[in-house]
Amino acid sequence: MAKSSILGYPRIGKHRELKKAVEAFWAGKIDEEALQSTARDIRRSAWEHQTTAGIDLIPCNDFSFYDQVLETICLTGLVPERFGHQGGNVSIQTYFNMARGASEVAALELTKWFDTNYHYLVPEFNAGSPSLSSSKPFDEFAECTAQIGRAGKPVLVGPVTFVLLGKHHTKPAEAHLRELIPVYAEVLKQLGQAGAEWVQIDEPALVQDRTAEELALFDLAYGLLADVAGRPSLMLQTYFESLNGSWDTVTGLPVEGIGLDFVRTPDNLRLLGERGFPAEKVLGAGVINGRNIWRANLTKTLDLLDRIAGSVEPDRLWVQSSCSLLHLPHDVELENSLDDEIKPLLAFAEQRLTEIATVTRGLNEGRAAIQDAIDANVEIFQRALDSSRIHHAPVSERLASLTEESFNRPSPFAERIRTQEQSLGLPLYPTTTIGSFPQTRDVRTMRARWKKGSISDQEYQTYIREQIQEVIRRQEEIDLDVLVHGEFERTDMVEFFADQLAGFAVTEQGWVQSYGSRCVRPPIIYGDVYRPEPMTVDTIAYAQSLSNRPVKGMLTGPVTILNWSFVREDIARKDVANQIALALQDEVRDLESAGIKVIQIDEPALREGLPLRRADWDAYLDWAVRAFRLSSSSVADGTQIHTHMCYSEFNDIIEAIAALDADVISIENSRSHSELLEVFTTHRYERQIGPGVYDVHSAQIPEAGAMEELLDRVRTYLDAGQIWVNPDCGLKTRGNAEVWPSLEHMVQAAKALRDRQPVAAS
């Protein structure tokens, strides 16, 4: 008989209880015991839901106050020296100091977990020796086992993935791995003694491009761990991609089970059919999507399981999620505003449990045993197929009518820039900001009152216009060259547009952890996307009416909207991107018609969508770049298109960035000390660029001299006429007391450079 399992469960709580408790602890409003009590309640609820749904193998140690990689840093005692850890179990204060930093002590670096929108803390491997420094896996195993009445399935970040994700300052990866293995061996030994039968050990690094030397690390690690006396069986778990390039390595490892993702790519199914599967091992078949929120098609899932069962006997099969359900909201039944046409199509984490248990039963007992569920499922998909809300014929017709000219500006940049210089009349080193200004408590309170109906639309719009008046006045006062309206009406750069575009739904409780206590609510793209009416034109036109200086139109780009949403699966992602691009194109046209001469289309998530394997990059970048160009291609030569990107590096995608054909790009640069610009020594970039001159993530007010020095370094890479002067990123999360002095100093730095080179931009 096949068994059911999941790889992990959301840990923020149904109503973000963890976020509230953690932030209260940080603020000193609750003590550690109250924080731990909330954590126990969240774990208890998660295990109860899984037990009720009928999940056989229930994970434990998948909970974290902040991040599972940080838990592994604590488990192995690899606390960087600057945090003052003196040995023994890592305290909760040291734990959070690593995550958030402390006075004069920098936090660990935060970066994306593979190609998801979750972020992990990067381990730092230094001269210190690993040692077992946490009892968390054992405590939570005991807690889970006591509750469910059988052994839980502890989850660990695998040692090789842990090493490969880290920074190595003193030794090669193999040396660090050899030092880590005794700690992992001790963990497995103690879990075995406590009664654990299986341990899920996550090695997602296996799905990336790996060298022979890196693959050899897996042989080394699991060869040593296999010899641990009394250890539990090991389920080596992969997800997010296939084992192309590492199948033989993985299937040859001395582990008792291997978990594969059969949702994200067809390659694992192909490899299973071509290469077969070791007769002595258990296969964890990830057949229910752990990353998207669309209800599973039960018939297709059972067909897939039948094909898998052709290579692996059912009693050696675990039916499970494709990855941890961490990436999904908790429960679709909490959504009261989703209508009856869309809601039945959705399955959040709690619904995924039912789906996994249902298809496992169908595999074990035959489809007749779950026929009622199959019939209801078929009806849901048939209704979607016939829905005019999902399928909007004019959108399909418009896509079909696109030609190559649809993706290109009328003239090349060299011609456009001359027209723009005459139209805009900007000085050398023009100054601007990225878009948003601080959203004070007053702004947030007024928005909340408006959403609750406590104030009228007119009262709210009057308030927003007052904020715009003030921010325009102050920008003029400090002599910025290109102004913005401040984005006071926007909560989130994607949700704002999702609220106004057809084909999108926005949830009330669809929260997903991004990192630590930060949660996001990704919009849902359920149908064809189009713009029913202008979204920003009135607001931007009003802002422009207040000044003779250019005011930027501010839009979020099609690829970022796509990558930060839950996307429909019935059509290709590139087609969804083009639908969004056409909706934005309509907005761009209307902004231009309203007299807006500078329009910024932000794409901070362009790089985030890169596939895990390098061989797949070109195909993604091709359609992503074309979507951006489609959104911006309709304007006249005199209208200047800007874009903003928050990348720590872009050397490897510089050709794609150039292909966007934006007139001006602004980038994150200040923290890299202009190292980001090294690419321009080998790649001639003809367009204009605004390398961020100060770090908006720091509360420190930068001095004009420091920014002037940074701009001098920039001038070694770019011509003076190419350079814009701007902060690294938006100013939404900063305070006015920091923002205005920083911007004044920035303007002073730009003027100092102009005084040293008093010529017209060219």
C-alpha atoms as one frame of an Amber mdcrd trajectory, in Angstrom:
protein
   0.000   0.000   0.000   1.251   3.472  -0.890   1.570   5.984   1.936   0.736
   9.679   1.979   3.031  12.450   3.134   3.919  16.113   2.760   7.351  17.748
   2.867   6.443  20.559   5.259   3.549  22.767   6.360   3.060  26.555   6.629
   4.371  27.809   9.952   3.023  31.356  10.187  -0.325  30.201  11.583  -3.778
  30.485  10.055  -4.075  34.105  11.122  -0.360  34.986  11.131  -0.079  34.155
  14.821   3.668  33.584  14.476   4.274  36.990  12.900   2.370  38.718  15.673
   4.119  36.783  18.437   7.624  37.198  17.010   7.176  40.939  16.505   5.741
  41.268  20.011   8.807  39.431  21.352  11.121  41.751  19.429   9.274  44.740
  20.881   9.616  43.379  24.423   5.863  42.959  24.832   6.004  39.201  25.512
   8.692  36.928  26.953  10.303  33.840  25.452   7.881  31.438  27.126   4.891
  33.228  25.582   6.629  33.061  22.204   7.309  29.346  22.619   3.704  28.778
  23.677   2.467  30.318  20.421   4.894  28.112  18.501   3.584  24.991  20.225
   0.012  25.959  19.378   0.924  26.425  15.699   2.692  23.058  15.539  -0.165
  21.327  17.341  -2.665  22.754  14.866  -0.557  21.716  11.861  -0.226  18.129
  13.068  -3.931  17.992  13.908  -4.909  19.100  10.393  -2.634  16.475   8.846
  -3.926  13.725  11.115  -7.550  14.621  10.405  -6.902  14.659   6.655  -5.415
  11.159   6.811  -1.737  11.892   6.097   0.352   8.842   7.010   3.855  10.312
   7.369   3.663  13.637   9.197   6.709  15.934   9.121   8.156  17.541  12.223
  11.050  19.957  12.728   9.686  21.843   9.704   8.659  24.672  12.027  10.904
  27.720  12.427  10.643  31.123  14.053  12.474  32.628  11.079  14.066  30.238
   8.575  14.968  26.556   8.277  18.546  27.315   7.177  19.001  29.492  10.259
  17.787  26.513  12.312  20.530  24.434  10.691  23.134  27.089  11.512  22.048
  26.815  15.146  21.880  23.023  15.035  25.484  22.809  13.854  26.790  25.637
  16.034  28.121  27.624  13.079  27.411  31.001  14.637  29.749  33.697  13.258
  32.111  35.101  15.878  30.641  38.609  15.698  27.485  37.401  17.466  29.405
  36.448  20.612  28.092  32.893  20.969  30.024  31.164  23.750  29.118  27.563
  22.975  26.286  25.352  24.135  22.775  25.630  22.760  22.200  28.803  20.746
  19.976  31.259  22.622  16.854  32.790  21.117  18.496  36.228  21.310  21.542
  35.078  19.338  19.195  33.366  16.899  17.322  36.592  16.161  20.516  38.658
  16.163  21.799  36.517  13.302  18.551  37.120  11.447  18.150  40.837  12.103
  21.518  42.141  13.236  22.268  43.928  16.484  23.881  47.226  17.395  26.969
  47.556  15.183  26.686  43.857  14.223  25.544  43.000  10.709  22.921  40.298
  10.185  23.532  37.274   8.003  22.903  37.871   4.319  19.367  37.130   3.128
  18.786  35.656  -0.322  16.175  33.765  -2.312  15.553  30.060  -1.686  16.219
  28.644  -5.148  13.634  30.136  -7.536  10.889  30.724  -4.964   9.821  33.971
  -3.316  10.940  32.628   0.073  14.280  33.890   1.431  16.870  32.138   3.602
  19.810  33.323   5.695  23.173  32.464   4.165  25.482  30.333   6.361  29.005
  31.638   6.917  31.640  28.934   7.159  34.638  30.311   8.999  37.411  28.938
  11.188  35.003  27.664  13.842  34.295  23.959  14.237  30.712  22.665  14.030
  29.151  21.118  17.122  25.646  20.016  18.040  24.135  23.190  19.507  20.362
  22.717  19.464  17.905  20.132  20.741  15.118  21.353  18.463  14.856  18.272
  16.165  14.611  15.958  19.168  12.199  18.162  21.120   9.809  18.578  18.196
  10.009  14.880  17.285   8.974  13.987  20.833   6.230  16.627  20.758   4.859
  15.387  17.421   5.053  11.704  18.296   3.209  12.269  21.568   0.410  14.104
  19.770  -0.155  11.859  16.744   0.489   8.548  18.504   3.159   7.338  16.074
   6.598   8.417  14.929   6.760  11.760  13.181   9.069  12.311  10.216  11.840
  14.777  11.179  12.937  17.144   8.406  16.530  18.360   8.056  18.282  20.591
   5.549  20.804  18.224   3.981  24.503  18.723   4.732  25.599  19.148   1.112
  22.908  21.698   0.257  23.765  23.515   3.496  27.435  23.724   2.513  26.780
  24.649  -1.117  24.442  27.474  -0.085  26.995  28.959   2.294  29.920  31.339
   2.101  33.307  29.667   2.465  35.939  31.976   3.868  38.679  29.658   5.057
  38.386  26.191   3.514  37.009  24.436   0.431  33.500  22.994   0.545  34.710
  19.429   1.061  36.633  20.361   4.201  33.589  22.069   5.705  31.421  19.084
   4.786  33.773  16.641   6.513  33.552  18.751   9.669  29.756  18.853   9.486
  29.109  15.149   8.996  29.834  14.137  12.633  27.150  16.612  13.781  24.615
  15.188  11.320  25.632  11.679  12.380  24.938  12.530  16.016  21.550  14.031
  15.096  20.567  10.869  13.204  21.814   8.668  16.023  19.769  10.524  18.644
  16.661  10.562  16.447  17.021   6.814  15.964  17.321   6.308  19.709  14.183
   8.431  20.200  12.201   6.152  17.883  12.306   7.936  14.531  11.788   5.498
  11.669  12.370   7.896   8.775  14.158  11.227   8.442  13.484  13.498   5.467
  16.775  15.080   4.481  16.345  17.866   1.941  18.958  18.188  -0.806  17.444
  20.584  -3.365  20.957  21.568  -4.501  20.838  18.379  -6.574  18.399  19.926
  -9.052  20.796  22.716 -10.035  23.703  22.517 -12.467  26.445  20.715 -10.553
  30.051  19.883 -11.354  31.481  16.396 -10.946  33.338  17.653  -7.868  30.113
  18.920  -6.310  28.248  15.691  -7.044  31.100  13.818  -5.378  30.235  15.647
  -2.150  26.935  13.742  -2.028  28.774  10.424  -2.348  31.078  11.502   0.460
  28.343  12.719   2.803  25.904   9.853   2.425  28.622   7.239   2.355  29.581
   8.414   5.845  26.019   8.864   7.130  25.017   5.394   5.915  27.407   3.911
   8.484  25.764   5.597  11.490  24.667   2.802  13.805  20.982   2.778  14.730
  20.071   5.636  12.420  16.564   5.967  10.929  15.924   5.325   7.253  16.750
   8.338   5.086  14.403   9.890   2.526  16.696  12.055   0.409  14.311  14.718
  -0.814  14.640  16.901  -3.914  12.223  19.465  -5.349  11.793  22.424  -7.726
  13.373  20.659 -10.719  14.453  17.304 -12.133  17.562  15.218 -11.569  18.822
  15.778 -15.105  22.581  15.368 -14.792  22.500  13.800 -11.329  20.108  10.829
 -11.655  22.838   8.197 -11.555  24.546   9.857  -8.593  21.346  10.107  -6.565
  19.962   6.649  -7.296  23.338   5.194  -6.335  23.472   6.827  -2.910  23.154
   4.557   0.164  19.801   5.974   1.296  16.504   4.157   1.736  14.319   6.598
  -0.179  14.490   9.307  -2.840  11.901  12.071  -3.236  11.267  13.588  -6.664
   9.199  16.481  -8.004   6.855  15.204 -10.740   4.902  18.486 -10.995   7.422
  21.131 -12.007   8.892  19.253 -14.961   8.173  16.091 -16.977  11.862  15.168
 -16.925  11.755  13.109 -13.723   8.986  10.933 -15.184  11.025  10.508 -18.356
  14.148   9.608 -16.376  12.169   7.137 -14.274  10.935   5.403 -17.425  14.323
   5.403 -19.145  16.616   4.575 -16.218  14.348   2.700 -13.853  14.417   2.999
 -10.068  16.411   0.977  -7.522  14.324  -1.987  -6.405  15.295  -1.609  -2.759
  14.405   2.081  -2.385  11.191   3.967  -1.598  10.125   6.629  -4.096   8.617
   9.829  -2.727   6.399  10.909  -5.621   5.703  14.646  -5.519   2.492  14.709
  -7.566   0.493  17.448  -5.804   1.717  20.978  -6.429   3.274  22.618  -3.378
   3.945  25.953  -5.100   0.694  26.925  -6.785  -2.849  27.220  -5.531  -4.905
  25.575  -8.286  -6.955  22.558  -7.331  -5.408  19.301  -8.504  -7.024  17.499
 -11.410  -7.606  14.172  -9.665  -7.939  12.163 -12.875  -4.676  13.474 -14.312
  -2.914  12.992 -10.973  -4.062   9.371 -10.778  -2.952   8.842 -14.388   0.477
  10.163 -13.403   0.593   7.885 -10.357  -0.322   4.906 -12.532   2.654   5.661
 -14.775   4.949   6.005 -11.763   3.582   2.774 -10.291   4.639   1.071 -13.512
   8.241   1.532 -12.346   7.812   1.302  -8.566   5.580  -1.066  -6.632   2.883
   0.737  -4.581   4.263  -0.500  -1.265   7.476   1.386  -2.053   5.636   4.568
  -2.991   4.912   7.706  -0.977   2.323  10.037  -2.500   3.290  13.533  -1.465
   3.482  17.240  -2.246   6.023  18.348  -4.830   7.729  20.534  -2.198   6.928
  21.944   1.230   3.492  23.534   1.538   5.320  26.469   3.144   4.876  28.281
  -0.175   1.055  28.211   0.005  -1.498  30.118   2.091  -3.174  28.154   4.877
  -6.830  27.633   4.067  -9.021  28.792   1.186 -12.084  28.542   3.433 -10.872
  31.676   5.225 -11.540  33.647   2.037 -14.941  35.304   2.262 -14.520  37.749
  -0.616 -13.635  35.244  -3.354 -16.700  34.525  -5.455 -18.229  31.118  -6.071
 -16.807  30.886  -9.578 -13.149  31.255  -8.536 -12.998  29.788  -5.026 -13.761
  26.151  -6.007 -10.734  26.226  -8.328  -8.340  26.867  -5.457  -6.528  24.601
  -3.012  -4.366  26.110  -0.268  -2.257  24.047   2.140  -5.164  22.575   4.081
  -6.939  21.532   0.875  -3.701  19.984  -0.407  -3.779  17.569   2.532  -7.181
  16.297   1.436  -6.053  15.972  -2.176  -2.973  13.942  -1.214  -4.986  11.628
   1.031  -7.661  11.247  -1.668  -5.337  10.278  -4.528  -3.423   7.932  -2.212
  -6.679   6.161  -1.446  -7.536   6.085  -5.155  -4.187   4.469  -5.926  -4.519
   1.905  -3.137  -8.221   1.012  -3.409  -9.025   1.892  -7.002 -10.725   4.924
  -8.488 -14.190   3.634  -7.659 -13.389   4.241  -3.986 -13.082   7.991  -4.638
 -15.553   8.301  -7.528 -17.623  10.974  -5.809 -14.523  13.134  -5.360 -13.505
  12.565  -8.996 -16.972  13.494 -10.271 -17.032  16.709  -8.236 -13.517  17.513
  -9.439 -14.465  16.990 -13.097 -17.445  19.311 -12.684 -15.229  22.074 -11.257
 -12.859  21.919 -14.215 -15.701  21.791 -16.724 -17.226  24.949 -15.269 -13.844
  26.665 -15.564 -13.541  25.586 -19.194 -16.876  27.223 -19.977 -16.321  30.390
 -17.922 -16.469  33.718 -19.760 -14.648  35.318 -16.826 -11.644  33.074 -17.355
 -11.684  33.167 -21.148 -12.163  36.652 -22.654 -12.142  36.412 -26.443 -10.928
  39.980 -27.166  -7.727  39.270 -25.220  -6.954  36.167 -27.275  -7.705  38.067
 -30.475  -5.392  40.884 -29.475  -2.557  38.471 -28.684  -3.045  36.715 -32.010
  -2.763  40.019 -33.873   0.687  40.882 -32.488   3.497  41.273 -35.017   7.232
  41.714 -34.561   6.736  45.482 -34.771   4.534  45.253 -31.668   7.641  44.576
 -29.584   9.836  47.423 -30.870  10.076  51.180 -30.346   9.685  53.189 -33.574
  13.280  54.493 -33.482  16.606  53.287 -32.048  17.867  54.734 -28.768  20.434
  57.006 -30.429  17.626  58.864 -32.190  15.196  58.791 -29.265  17.623  60.281
 -26.782  18.148  63.393 -28.893  14.398  64.004 -28.980  14.118  63.361 -25.228
  16.931  65.793 -24.406  15.122  68.529 -26.305  11.764  67.641 -24.754  12.892
  67.271 -21.136  15.724  69.811 -20.930  17.435  68.025 -18.051  20.874  68.975
 -16.690  23.901  66.709 -16.594  23.600  64.095 -13.818  19.802  64.455 -13.528
  18.422  63.592 -10.099  15.321  61.569  -9.292  13.999  58.956  -6.863  12.828
  55.423  -7.549   9.152  56.100  -6.863   7.768  55.582  -3.378   8.056  57.946
  -0.422   7.568  57.075   3.270   4.181  55.655   4.147   3.610  57.104   7.571
   1.275  55.670  10.178  -1.187  58.394   9.234  -1.176  57.253   5.582  -1.724
  53.621   6.574  -4.482  54.559   9.018  -6.374  56.586   6.419  -6.121  53.750
   3.898  -7.420  51.249   6.467 -10.337  53.546   7.340 -11.183  53.934   3.654
 -11.112  50.175   3.062 -13.418  49.653   6.046 -15.819  52.282   4.728 -15.205
  54.656   7.631 -14.428  57.486   5.208 -15.794  58.121   1.725 -13.959  57.736
  -1.561 -13.943  61.512  -1.907 -12.452  62.034   1.557  -9.740  59.478   0.850
  -8.884  60.948  -2.556  -8.694  64.427  -1.032  -6.284  63.115   1.599  -4.096
  61.373  -1.018  -3.972  64.547  -3.111  -2.832  66.495  -0.061   0.036  64.019
   0.372   0.933  64.376  -3.311   0.904  68.172  -3.067   3.303  68.057  -0.145
   5.737  65.577  -1.696   5.827  67.506  -4.983   6.463  70.742  -3.089   9.311
  69.234  -1.079  10.935  67.617  -4.110  10.939  70.984  -5.866  12.264  72.620
  -2.716  15.375  70.419  -2.669  15.717  70.821  -6.449  15.194  67.273  -7.736
  15.004  67.229 -11.527  12.470  64.470 -12.224   9.743  64.091  -9.624   7.431
  61.303  -8.460   3.993  61.400  -6.867   5.027  59.271  -3.861   2.709  56.244
  -4.307   0.733  57.025  -1.149  -2.312  55.267  -2.594  -0.464  51.948  -2.981
  -0.003  49.228  -0.388   2.001  46.871  -2.573   3.463  47.393  -6.040   1.776
  44.281  -7.446  -1.451  44.169  -5.442  -2.265  47.755  -6.456  -2.479  46.726
 -10.119  -4.004  43.306  -9.415  -6.906  45.100  -7.722  -7.673  46.933 -10.961
  -6.933  44.414 -13.712  -9.514  41.913 -14.927  -8.361  38.310 -14.563  -6.899
  38.883 -11.079  -8.253  38.042  -7.638  -6.828  39.360  -4.379  -7.208  37.377
  -1.156  -7.894  38.543   2.378  -6.023  35.797   4.255  -3.782  34.328   1.546
  -0.585  35.105   3.434   2.681  33.353   2.585   5.987  33.724   4.421   8.646
  35.655   2.518  11.197  35.657   5.345  11.090  35.910   9.107   7.946  37.758
  10.115   7.440  39.271   6.656   4.435  37.798   4.878   3.037  38.595   1.442
  -0.317  37.985  -0.236   0.394  37.060  -3.850  -2.479  37.961  -6.176  -4.138
  35.164  -8.141  -4.187  35.305 -11.932  -7.221  33.168 -12.749  -8.197  34.370
 -16.231  -7.395  36.486 -19.246  -5.894  39.805 -18.159  -7.016  43.163 -19.464
  -7.479  46.724 -18.192 -11.141  47.709 -17.751 -10.240  51.365 -17.154  -7.197
  53.598 -16.478  -5.436  52.778 -13.219  -2.955  55.570 -12.505  -3.636  58.279
 -15.072  -5.771  60.626 -12.960  -3.344  60.501 -10.033  -0.191  61.004 -12.115
  -1.800  63.730 -14.230  -2.806  65.536 -11.039   0.762  65.311  -9.729   2.104
  66.637 -13.039  -0.309  69.570 -12.874   1.447  70.721  -9.704   4.888  71.160
 -11.287   6.631  72.323 -14.431   9.232  69.594 -13.892   8.653  66.102 -15.301
   6.694  63.786 -12.993   7.188  60.080 -13.639   4.340  57.730 -14.354   4.911
  54.691 -12.124   3.965  51.166 -13.209   4.982  47.662 -12.183   6.275  45.620
 -15.111   4.583  42.544 -16.578   7.269  40.061 -15.546   7.334  41.253 -11.937
   3.541  41.101 -11.698   3.714  37.569 -13.106   6.557  36.339 -10.887   4.991
  37.723  -7.707   1.567  36.180  -8.336  -0.006  32.732  -8.315  -0.330  32.172
 -12.063  -2.975  30.205 -13.967  -1.685  26.929 -15.441  -3.992  26.402 -18.403
  -1.930  28.635 -20.722   1.808  29.308 -21.018   3.406  31.814 -18.642   4.722
  33.824 -21.580   1.151  34.285 -22.829   0.048  35.516 -19.405   3.020  37.910
 -19.388   1.989  39.281 -22.769  -1.601  39.750 -21.600  -0.351  41.810 -18.657
   1.989  43.694 -20.991  -0.892  44.689 -23.258  -2.898  45.937 -20.286   0.102
  48.016 -19.207   0.600  49.228 -22.774  -2.899  50.707 -22.633  -1.962  52.504
 -19.415   1.313  53.758 -20.907  -0.543  55.173 -23.911  -3.014  56.990 -21.687
  -0.246  58.397 -19.497   1.513  59.687 -22.587  -1.724  61.223 -23.869  -2.138
  62.948 -20.496   1.192  64.718 -21.006   3.447  62.438 -18.961   6.891  62.491
 -20.586   8.714  60.034 -18.294   7.178  56.622 -17.541   8.871  54.086 -15.270
   8.020  50.392 -15.613   9.677  48.550 -12.729  10.996  45.012 -13.160  12.628
  44.057  -9.828  11.635  40.404 -10.328  13.016  39.927 -13.850  16.047  38.060
 -12.548  14.029  36.205  -9.906  12.250  34.268 -12.634  15.443  32.745 -14.012
  15.152  28.942 -14.214  17.388  26.881 -11.947  19.275  25.381 -14.880  21.375
  27.661 -17.060  20.318  25.854 -20.240  16.772  27.161 -19.705  17.728  30.818
 -19.208  17.629  31.968 -22.823  14.066  30.798 -23.410  12.839  32.573 -20.261
  14.749  35.792 -20.916  13.507  35.891 -24.497   9.820  36.021 -23.584  10.403
  38.104 -20.431  12.248  40.789 -22.397   9.612  40.739 -25.120   6.843  41.219
 -22.552   8.570  44.312 -21.190   9.079  45.689 -24.685   5.436  45.038 -25.513
   4.370  47.104 -22.508   6.574  50.053 -23.483   6.862  49.970 -27.273   3.882
  52.137 -28.198   5.256  55.506 -27.042   6.716  58.262 -29.193  10.450  58.925
 -29.311  10.130  61.895 -26.960   8.620  59.827 -24.144  11.355  58.443 -21.916
  10.933  54.901 -20.575  12.652  54.088 -17.277  12.909  50.789 -15.428  14.241
  49.858 -11.994  15.968  46.652 -10.926  16.972  45.594  -7.407  19.768  43.180
  -8.309  22.976  42.503  -6.447  24.447  41.329  -9.735  23.445  41.299 -13.359
  26.680  40.586 -15.233  25.282  37.310 -16.525  22.075  38.879 -17.890  23.448
  42.198 -19.138  22.514  41.402 -22.737  18.911  40.805 -21.701  18.857  44.070
 -19.756  20.145  45.919 -22.804  17.503  44.160 -24.911  14.739  45.669 -22.747
  15.484  48.847 -24.695  14.562  51.084 -21.758  15.976  54.575 -22.130  17.083
  54.692 -18.477  17.611  51.932 -15.918  18.179  52.496 -12.214  19.919  49.783
 -10.235  20.980  48.825  -6.735  24.652  49.747  -6.523  25.745  51.527  -3.348
  26.436  48.409  -1.277  28.513  46.873  -4.068  30.896  49.875  -4.046  30.288
  50.102  -7.812  31.609  46.552  -8.367  28.280  45.961 -10.091  29.441  48.282
 -12.841  32.508  46.200 -13.727  30.424  44.633 -16.480  30.568  47.899 -18.400
  34.323  47.526 -18.870  33.645  44.649 -21.256  30.095  45.360 -22.401  29.359
  48.655 -24.097  26.061  49.951 -22.705  24.786  52.920 -24.707  21.644  53.778
 -22.755  21.419  55.821 -19.578  21.757  54.347 -16.112  21.178  55.442 -12.530
  23.474  53.454 -10.224  22.048  53.908  -6.729  24.235  56.310  -4.764  23.005
  55.454  -1.282  21.534  52.465   0.528  17.884  53.033   1.410  17.928  49.980
   3.691  20.193  51.809   6.141  18.883  54.424   8.559  22.171  56.309   8.233
  21.968  59.656   6.418  24.682  59.623   3.730  27.000  62.578   3.309  27.147
  64.455   0.007  30.892  63.869  -0.193  30.492  60.098   0.022  27.946  60.115
  -2.798  30.163  62.396  -4.863  33.031  59.925  -4.437  30.787  57.069  -5.520
  29.722  59.016  -8.598  33.374  59.618  -9.419  33.860  55.843  -9.424  30.790
  55.476 -11.631  32.361  57.889 -14.121  35.216  55.435 -14.664  32.670  53.026
 -16.162  30.140  55.326 -17.851  30.152  58.572 -19.780  28.928  61.622 -17.878
  25.955  61.998 -20.199  24.752  58.483 -19.322  24.626  58.911 -15.557  21.504
  59.561 -13.487  21.656  60.178  -9.741  19.156  58.335  -7.542  18.855  56.199
  -4.377  19.190  52.414  -4.549  15.507  51.682  -4.175  12.119  53.056  -3.149
  11.740  55.031   0.084   8.444  53.555   1.297   9.816  51.882   4.425  12.032
  54.758   5.553  11.099  57.742   7.712  10.815  61.324   6.532  13.475  62.377
   9.031  16.024  60.258   7.119  14.700  60.654   3.585  14.765  64.401   3.060
  18.286  65.107   4.375  19.563  62.124   2.351  17.975  63.441  -0.838  19.280
  66.954  -0.187  22.795  65.554   0.101  22.244  63.530  -3.080  21.278  66.667
  -5.000  24.327  68.450  -3.594  26.557  65.633  -4.864  25.063  65.859  -8.360
  25.497  69.633  -8.429  29.102  69.304  -7.307  29.798  67.083 -10.296  28.041
  69.511 -12.626  30.162  72.356 -11.287  33.267  70.359 -12.103  31.996  69.566
 -15.608  29.670  72.416 -16.675  28.587  71.104 -20.051  25.246  70.078 -21.520
  24.354  66.395 -21.422  25.043  64.634 -24.681
